[in-house]
Amino acid sequence: MLESTLAALQLLFTPKAVMFLALGVVIGLLFGVMPGLGGTTAIALLMPLTFSMDANHAMMLVGGIMGAVSAGGSVSAILINTPGTAPNAATCFDGYPLAQQGKAGLAIGAAQAASTVGGCIGILTLIAVIPVAKQVVLLFGPPEYFMLAIMGLAAIAVSTGGQFLRGLIAGAVGLMLAFVGYDAVTGDIRYTLGSDYLWDGIPLVPALTGLFAISEMIALSVSGGTIAKEQVTTRVAQVWEGAWSVFRHWKVMVQGSVIGTFIGAIPGLGGTVAAFISYTAAMQISKHPETFGKGNIEGVIGPEAANNSKDGGALIPTLSFGIPGSAEMAIFLGVLVLHGIEPGPMLLIKHEGVMFSLILALLASTVLSAVVTLMIARQLALITLVDVHLLVPVVISMALAGVYALRETAGDVMLAGIFGIIGYIMIRFRYPRVTLVIALILGELAERSYHQSLNMGDGSATIFVTRPTSLILIVVTVGLLLAPVVQHLRRSRRFREPAT
Amino acid sequence: MLRLVLAAAVAATLPVTTAWAQFPTRNIEFLIPFGPGGGFDRTVRLLAPYMEQALPKKVEVLPKNVPGAGGRRALATVFRAKPDGHMISIMNSPGAAIPALLGEKVEYDLNKFTWVAKVGAEDYMIGVSAKSSIRTLDDLKKLGRPLKIPTTGFGSTAYAAAAVFAEAFGFKAEHIPGYKGTNDYIVGIVRGDGDIAVAPVSTFKQFVESGAIRPLVTFEEKTSMPGVRTVAELGHPQLSGLAVERYVVAPPGVSANVLKILSDTIGRAASNPELKAKAEKSGEPLDFIPASGARAAFDKALAVYEKYKTAIARK
């Protein structure tokens, strides 16, 4: 294993490889910063071009893109409250208020540093896990996926941000939307209104683009003015201060990275769920949870660490068994196959060198993309000074164009528009969109895994407790749900004692 | 008067001859009913550049992914397209026929498509976890309970093949649909979620190599793995050749001349030794049958599934 690492390292330093890596980083940043486009689109569009390339160079390109996309996306999230990619959505919650307070540089610096460290932790975890990757993947089957989905849904209960009832309602709506489409288990077709468009369910990228990007643009044009309400101070010092804050708030950063890696490794979940759960978790361990949503830097660090570490995690099932850990990984497998590399259990044995090229490219990209973004952070922050009536039409057209580019379906654009309106209504009436999104994404996984488990267990639900991993997850979920109750009891007891 | 008739005659033949001489007049769109990265995607992307070389005029052959609705979206699109030969699609058999077998309504009619060519097939195989004690079909029978068979869903070709297998060999089957992809459910039986998995031989190869899967029975005519019996040897020759097949189809009503050009182009591309080598390397060997034989090949393959229609529809 050491020789192939060294061989891959040697390759990394050839001019051609560096060129492809740099190209990937630039493309990743551009696709990331534009709402509606993302890593999956970028790799899918470039796939035919990689056909004639050497496999290692293709890995440089793809790794470069994957590592850079959410770094670019965080910039849009912070500056214009519009996530460049869905996993950056949680970054808006505190990144944008910081921009409004004129602290855009601080937020961008923190986001980049968190992305880099998170990405590195994810990849190091991957490298550490590789020898036992197969066993790890074998531990998690449908019953375990169901429990994990339940755990994620339980996170909704604590991520309502003070609007408990509204959060649950939004979550319920999300669940309802999750069940639209063809059900692989029963063969039923639900609520597709007779057309094939909704057959695969509500397409996530257009829905999320509408829910976060378009709705924010509507809100922005209603409020008018410019984004930065206070003096924009993006002196270089601020940007570096933001980067260093990541190490001061190291607990949130490490927690976010671990969450991201873990969730990324579960096929069917992705960066969006990872980022939201990391945000929720950051809120939970904070001593001042009420400051979240108003410009708490930890609200930027947590999700950004998670949405980069997820790449390392997603590679675990992808490299060990050829099971894509995320949509990006699915396309990535396509690139491999194009180069005659068959994904499956022999991948790491037969093509070690190429895989290490990818891992090194990913590592290099997380660092490179942060450096590039930090260098132009000051100029980027000036966007917050542009009048919104100029900004909004540009962003909406870019977002819708990006959504259309995904599948060349007009239906996607209309769906984005509809969700944009829904999102704006939710903003106005203060319904949290986070819970709707988590439910929308997890609902499908929960239902499918539940039925799979029942089929496996001959119709009996005891399968959830007879499998050890599943049992452990049940205990953890119950623990997570009871933790705030226990905390509350402890705090009230402490207040009572001094009186005696 | 004669000049008028002559002029009319020439004018009448002109569109036909110019149409034929002109095809293709613009780029040809080659639709793929699935997302990028799968076997069908690979086949089209491998074929496209060699088709461009073999066409009578210089145009581009553009692979276009149109995923959705289990492949039905692309087929519906090509079904409704103009039959001038500039839009064709690759098709999955028996996948495209299964909705009809299950009694579902689809937006295309397989009987009306223009069948351009067959380009390949991947035979199915049945495997069990290497950790299990099952080595023969008798061992399966001795389990004394229904077989648990994980698949991606009730519309999938693997599910149909599994239903056919169970019915023909007299097993009761409990299907566990919902896995996300072939690798996912193969790992599922390695994990112990189910008893057997049905998948193309080429997909199983890596798992057999890594020692995770033990091959049990193959649907190939001649086994490619030593020691593995074929369904013919085990008494069911009618199931021989059960496979995922790839066809190229065009909208209904394509003219005979255009059809010939398309079919010949694909044939010439498929016999290009460079392409053949590439296809073998990427695991998708090409097996070309021209337009004249494509429909018959499809019907022959479908006949097996038709025979076991009730088993497939039973879910």
Boltz contact constraints between the chains, C-beta under 6 A:
constraints:
  - contact:
      token1: [A, 44]
      token2: [B, 36]
      max_distance: 6.0
  - contact:
      token1: [A, 47]
      token2: [B, 36]
      max_distance: 6.0
  - contact:
      token1: [A, 138]
      token2: [B, 191]
      max_distance: 6.0
  - contact:
      token1: [A, 141]
      token2: [B, 191]
      max_distance: 6.0
  - contact:
      token1: [A, 141]
      token2: [B, 193]
      max_distance: 6.0
  - contact:
      token1: [A, 184]
      token2: [B, 153]
      max_distance: 6.0
  - contact:
      token1: [A, 184]
      token2: [B, 177]
      max_distance: 6.0
  - contact:
      token1: [A, 184]
      token2: [B, 178]
      max_distance: 6.0
  - contact:
      token1: [A, 185]
      token2: [B, 177]
      max_distance: 6.0
  - contact:
      token1: [A, 185]
      token2: [B, 178]
      max_distance: 6.0
  - contact:
      token1: [A, 187]
      token2: [B, 154]
      max_distance: 6.0
  - contact:
      token1: [A, 196]
      token2: [B, 69]
      max_distance: 6.0
  - contact:
      token1: [A, 196]
      token2: [B, 73]
      max_distance: 6.0
  - contact:
      token1: [A, 199]
      token2: [B, 69]
      max_distance: 6.0
  - contact:
      token1: [A, 200]
      token2: [B, 68]
      max_distance: 6.0
  - contact:
      token1: [A, 321]
      token2: [B, 183]
      max_distance: 6.0
  - contact:
      token1: [A, 321]
      token2: [B, 187]
      max_distance: 6.0
  - contact:
      token1: [A, 322]
      token2: [B, 183]
      max_distance: 6.0
  - contact:
      token1: [A, 323]
      token2: [B, 183]
      max_distance: 6.0
  - contact:
      token1: [A, 323]
      token2: [B, 184]
      max_distance: 6.0
  - contact:
      token1: [A, 331]
      token2: [B, 36]
      max_distance: 6.0
  - contact:
      token1: [A, 331]
      token2: [B, 37]
      max_distance: 6.0
  - contact:
      token1: [A, 333]
      token2: [B, 37]
      max_distance: 6.0
  - contact:
      token1: [A, 334]
      token2: [B, 36]
      max_distance: 6.0
  - contact:
      token1: [A, 334]
      token2: [B, 37]
      max_distance: 6.0
  - contact:
      token1: [A, 337]
      token2: [B, 42]
      max_distance: 6.0
  - contact:
      token1: [A, 340]
      token2: [B, 281]
      max_distance: 6.0
  - contact:
      token1: [A, 340]
      token2: [B, 282]
      max_distance: 6.0
  - contact:
      token1: [A, 342]
      token2: [B, 206]
      max_distance: 6.0
  - contact:
      token1: [A, 342]
      token2: [B, 283]
      max_distance: 6.0
  - contact:
      token1: [A, 344]
      token2: [B, 206]
      max_distance: 6.0
  - contact:
      token1: [A, 345]
      token2: [B, 206]
      max_distance: 6.0
  - contact:
      token1: [A, 345]
      token2: [B, 207]
      max_distance: 6.0
  - contact:
      token1: [A, 345]
      token2: [B, 210]
      max_distance: 6.0
  - contact:
      token1: [A, 345]
      token2: [B, 212]
      max_distance: 6.0
  - contact:
      token1: [A, 346]
      token2: [B, 206]
      max_distance: 6.0
  - contact:
      token1: [A, 346]
      token2: [B, 209]
      max_distance: 6.0
  - contact:
      token1: [A, 346]
      token2: [B, 210]
      max_distance: 6.0
  - contact:
      token1: [A, 448]
      token2: [B, 178]
      max_distance: 6.0
  - contact:
      token1: [A, 452]
      token2: [B, 176]
      max_distance: 6.0
  - contact:
      token1: [A, 452]
      token2: [B, 178]
      max_distance: 6.0
  - contact:
      token1: [A, 455]
      token2: [B, 176]
      max_distance: 6.0
  - contact:
      token1: [A, 456]
      token2: [B, 176]
      max_distance: 6.0
  - contact:
      token1: [A, 456]
      token2: [B, 193]
      max_distance: 6.0
